């Protein structure tokens, strides 16, 4: 499992969302495929991840949501159609 996949998996599992947790393995596989198709030359989007991490650690859900949305918008253009 790549560091990028571990980052996303850690966030996902840390939510404690009882609806999503049973689907952890499926979602981790989806994350891995998404990351594989959206990364460029092994890029792990360090700055975007740092912004998400910092917002989460600060307990600022609005900022974390915005940073996550910004990150997803930036990588969606890299996905195959």
Secondary structure as GFF3:
##gff-version 3
##sequence-region A 1 81
A	DSSP	alpha_helix	3	14	.	.	.	ID=ss1
A	DSSP	three_ten_helix	21	23	.	.	.	ID=ss2
A	DSSP	alpha_helix	24	38	.	.	.	ID=ss3
A	DSSP	alpha_helix	46	57	.	.	.	ID=ss4
A	DSSP	alpha_helix	61	76	.	.	.	ID=ss5
###
